[in-house]
Amino acid sequence: MILTCASLNQAQRQDLGAALKGNLCRCTGYRAIEDALNGKTHIEDAAAGTAFGRSLPAPAGPQVVRGAARYTFDTAIEGLLHIKMLRSPHPHARIISIDKTAALSAPGVHAVLTFEDAPDRLFSTARHERAWMDPDDTVCWIMSSVSSDRRLPPSSPRPKRGEEGCRRLKVDYDILPDVFDPASAIAPSAPLIHGDKTPEQRVANGQRNIVAETTVSSAMSLPPSRKPLLPTRKRSPRSVVQHAAWKPMAASPGSIPPAS
């Protein structure tokens, strides 16, 4: 976000909704970012014992902005294993089979993990404060190789060994229809992602790929940059129904319904 904002010209700053559409900000709806670009601050100085209820600066903020803060990758750990994930080359597909033989024989690869190594339990990736706010629509499954072998020459980077393991995985896909926008995702002819899910899994309408339906105040008077990005339909002159839709954009194991 910082690097993107630093590259914006004055014209782009006048329409941050469009200029920052590739950067996700879930905390303030970009208000704090806009204020920062305009030189507005909201932090306060507070003496010891008076900080409660005050807007204090983040302690690591200056270090993060300057690139001086230490992160996990800045720490060397003896015997550390690196994990690399194989991503689907198709927007929407079902996995028929995975052959791990060649990947397991790659130098430095310790293990290859797939959906067979994950519990057959649905959960949500939305991760809001309360579990009932999000749908149970995802099965944890992965295709990855774990590597780290000190017997190999130091000139062979350990993460690269995991990448080689991924390249050796043989995956057979059943390619399925795909869509790339919410309006198409809820159309009657759209491919179903979790058609078997019901409100018991906190899914509004699995037969239309609608995971949630919320009535919100009318957006007709809002400027274009502030209007909802998801498809809506009017329920009354003062309200609209806003949909959150699934879009098929990933492969999934043969025994598991296609996941978005």
ABEGO torsion letter per residue (X at the ends): XAAAAAABBAAAAABAAAAAAABBBAAAGGAAAAAAAAGBBABBBBBBGAABGBBBBBAAAAAAAAGABBBAAABBBBGBBBBBBBBBABABBBBABBBAAAAAABBGBABBBBAAABBBBBBBAAGBABAAABBBABBBBBBBBBBEBAABBAABBAAAAAAAAAAABBBBBBBBBBBABAAAAABAABBBABAABBAAAGBABAAAGBABBBBBBBAAABBAAABBABBBBBABAABBBBBBBBBBABBBBAABBBBX
